[in-house]
């Protein structure tokens, strides 16, 4: 069995309110999420997926 692990980011339609407060003005910066997926290459079966904030490192999402 060959397993592939990958992640990609998605932008949401919401602005980051925390970022607006921090820089004291409205920004065009959007909140993002990250999708981490692992699956079998041959069959295409997905074993697991996790949705995290955009700044979460990929290596911290694997489970033993």
N, CA, C and O of each residue as an XYZ file, in Angstrom:
256
protein
N       0.844     -1.166      0.000
C       0.000      0.000      0.000
C       0.898      1.240      0.000
O       1.822      1.349      0.807
N       0.617      2.167     -0.910
C       1.335      3.437     -0.980
C       0.408      4.547     -0.499
O      -0.704      4.709     -1.001
N       0.885      5.304      0.480
C       0.073      6.361      1.077
C       0.649      7.723      0.719
O       1.858      7.941      0.802
N      -0.226      8.633      0.321
C       0.177     10.013      0.034
C      -0.406     10.935      1.100
O      -1.532     10.746      1.560
N       0.380     11.933      1.481
C      -0.056     12.937      2.449
C       0.150     14.298      1.809
O       1.222     14.576      1.272
N      -0.872     15.154      1.861
C      -0.752     16.475      1.248
C      -1.650     17.459      1.990
O      -2.538     17.068      2.747
N      -1.398     18.730      1.757
C      -2.252     19.764      2.336
C      -2.362     20.923      1.359
O      -1.498     21.128      0.506
N      -3.441     21.670      1.504
C      -3.658     22.851      0.672
C      -4.459     23.870      1.465
O      -5.177     23.515      2.399
N      -4.335     25.120      1.095
C      -5.033     26.180      1.808
C      -6.236     26.689      1.040
O      -6.271     26.648     -0.189
N      -7.223     27.171      1.783
C      -8.429     27.760      1.211
C      -8.670     29.105      1.872
O      -8.475     29.258      3.077
N      -9.090     30.069      1.086
C      -9.426     31.379      1.620
C     -10.922     31.424      1.896
O     -11.724     30.922      1.108
N     -11.287     32.023      3.009
C     -12.698     32.186      3.338
C     -13.154     33.575      2.909
O     -12.337     34.402      2.505
N     -14.426     33.825      2.995
C     -14.940     35.135      2.598
C     -14.916     36.135      3.750
O     -15.303     37.290      3.573
N     -14.468     35.705      4.923
C     -14.445     36.585      6.094
C     -13.085     37.245      6.277
O     -12.045     36.604      6.125
N     -13.105     38.532      6.603
C     -11.859     39.199      6.959
C     -11.481     38.804      8.374
O     -12.339     38.437      9.176
N     -10.220     38.878      8.670
C      -9.742     38.556     10.007
C      -9.984     39.739     10.938
O      -9.289     40.751     10.849
N     -10.945     39.620     11.811
C     -11.253     40.707     12.738
C     -10.081     40.967     13.670
O      -9.772     42.123     13.959
N      -9.430     39.928     14.141
C      -8.270     40.091     15.017
C      -7.189     40.909     14.327
O      -6.583     41.779     14.953
N      -6.937     40.646     13.056
C      -5.917     41.381     12.306
C      -6.317     42.848     12.172
O      -5.469     43.730     12.303
N      -7.588     43.122     11.914
C      -8.071     44.505     11.820
C      -7.829     45.260     13.130
O      -7.406     46.416     13.111
N      -8.095     44.617     14.250
C      -7.879     45.241     15.557
C      -6.390     45.492     15.776
O      -5.998     46.555     16.260
N      -5.580     44.530     15.426
C      -4.136     44.652     15.643
C      -3.527     45.804     14.852
O      -2.700     46.542     15.387
N      -3.918     45.972     13.594
C      -3.324     47.034     12.776
C      -4.126     48.333     12.842
O      -3.751     49.331     12.226
N      -5.236     48.317     13.592
C      -6.088     49.490     13.828
C      -6.665     50.089     12.555
O      -6.788     51.308     12.431
N      -7.011     49.236     11.626
C      -7.723     49.662     10.416
C      -8.283     48.419      9.732
O      -7.859     47.300     10.021
N      -9.242     48.620      8.822
C      -9.798     47.486      8.083
C      -8.840     47.076      6.986
O      -8.299     47.917      6.268
N      -8.642     45.811      6.866
C      -7.703     45.267      5.897
C      -8.444     44.381      4.909
O      -9.551     43.920      5.185
N      -7.837     44.148      3.771
C      -8.420     43.226      2.798
C      -7.949     41.795      3.050
O      -8.317     40.875      2.320
N      -7.129     41.615      4.095
C      -6.626     40.283      4.420
C      -7.790     39.358      4.776
O      -8.684     39.735      5.534
N      -7.768     38.165      4.231
C      -8.832     37.187      4.467
C      -8.339     36.072      5.385
O      -7.152     35.748      5.411
N      -9.264     35.498      6.131
C      -8.930     34.333      6.930
C      -8.764     33.136      6.008
O      -9.436     33.037      4.981
N      -7.876     32.238      6.373
C      -7.633     31.042      5.562
C      -7.692     29.808      6.445
O      -7.463     29.878      7.653
N      -8.000     28.690      5.830
C      -7.950     27.399      6.506
C      -7.078     26.473      5.677
O      -6.816     26.733      4.503
N      -6.635     25.396      6.296
C      -5.762     24.449      5.618
C      -6.356     23.044      5.756
O      -6.766     22.640      6.845
N      -6.398     22.315      4.656
C      -6.916     20.952      4.637
C      -5.746     19.992      4.491
O      -4.983     20.082      3.529
N      -5.599     19.061      5.450
C      -4.556     18.041      5.433
C      -5.234     16.700      5.134
O      -6.184     16.322      5.820
N      -4.753     15.982      4.119
C      -5.386     14.731      3.687
C      -4.335     13.642      3.552
O      -3.217     13.900      3.108
N      -4.698     12.415      3.938
C      -3.856     11.249      3.655
C      -4.739     10.174      3.034
O      -5.888      9.985      3.434
N      -4.180      9.469      2.045
C      -4.974      8.456      1.366
C      -4.132      7.467      0.590
O      -2.931      7.666      0.406
N      -4.767      6.402      0.138
C      -4.127      5.352     -0.651
C      -4.022      5.815     -2.099
O      -5.018      6.219     -2.699
N      -2.824      5.757     -2.655
C      -2.589      6.223     -4.021
C      -3.310      5.348     -5.041
O      -3.890      5.868     -5.994
N      -3.284      4.043     -4.860
C      -3.849      3.115     -5.847
C      -5.376      3.134     -5.876
O      -5.973      3.156     -6.952
N      -6.010      3.124     -4.705
C      -7.472      3.026     -4.655
C      -8.167      4.383     -4.541
O      -9.352      4.502     -4.850
N      -7.435      5.402     -4.099
C      -8.037      6.713     -3.903
C      -8.826      6.838     -2.610
O      -9.518      7.835     -2.403
N      -8.733      5.839     -1.735
C      -9.443      5.862     -0.461
C      -8.768      6.866      0.476
O      -7.551      6.833      0.662
N      -9.566      7.754      1.061
C      -9.051      8.731      2.017
C      -9.044      8.111      3.403
O     -10.069      7.624      3.880
N      -7.873      8.130      4.055
C      -7.753      7.575      5.407
C      -8.110      8.601      6.470
O      -8.787      8.288      7.449
N      -7.654      9.815      6.270
C      -7.956     10.845      7.258
C      -7.852     12.224      6.629
O      -7.174     12.424      5.622
N      -8.542     13.166      7.251
C      -8.389     14.568      6.865
C      -8.583     15.417      8.111
O      -9.317     15.048      9.027
N      -7.919     16.549      8.126
C      -7.988     17.481      9.237
C      -8.040     18.893      8.675
O      -7.334     19.206      7.716
N      -8.865     19.740      9.259
C      -8.923     21.148      8.881
C      -8.323     21.951     10.026
O      -8.732     21.814     11.179
N      -7.341     22.796      9.689
C      -6.627     23.575     10.694
C      -6.531     25.036     10.264
O      -6.866     25.369      9.127
N      -6.075     25.910     11.165
C      -5.772     27.282     10.754
C      -4.659     27.279      9.711
O      -3.897     26.316      9.624
N      -4.560     28.334      8.930
C      -3.602     28.409      7.824
C      -2.158     28.291      8.284
O      -1.311     27.835      7.516
N      -1.853     28.688      9.512
C      -0.462     28.716      9.952
C      -0.025     27.460     10.700
O       1.049     27.450     11.301
N      -0.820     26.422     10.675
C      -0.462     25.156     11.333
C       0.499     24.377     10.445
O       0.241     24.209      9.253
N       1.607     23.900     11.015
C       2.608     23.163     10.247
C       2.080     21.774      9.883
O       1.358     21.156     10.665
N       2.442     21.290      8.700
C       1.959     19.996      8.211
C       2.381     18.830      9.096
O       1.592     17.909      9.305
N       3.593     18.843      9.618
C       4.102     17.686     10.358
C       3.409     17.492     11.703
O       3.495     16.402     12.270
N       2.743     18.478     12.223
C       2.074     18.345     13.510
C       0.720     17.681     13.436
O       0.050     17.559     14.461
N       0.288     17.245     12.265
C      -1.054     16.694     12.106
C      -1.104     15.186     11.976
O      -2.194     14.613     11.953
N       0.037     14.527     11.891
C       0.010     13.068     11.758
C      -0.266     12.445     13.116
O       0.208     12.928     14.145
N      -1.028     11.380     13.105
C      -1.353     10.676     14.338
C      -0.587      9.358     14.360
O      -0.442      8.697     13.332
N      -0.099      8.985     15.539
C       0.647      7.719     15.672
C      -0.286      6.536     15.668
O       0.164      5.394     15.770
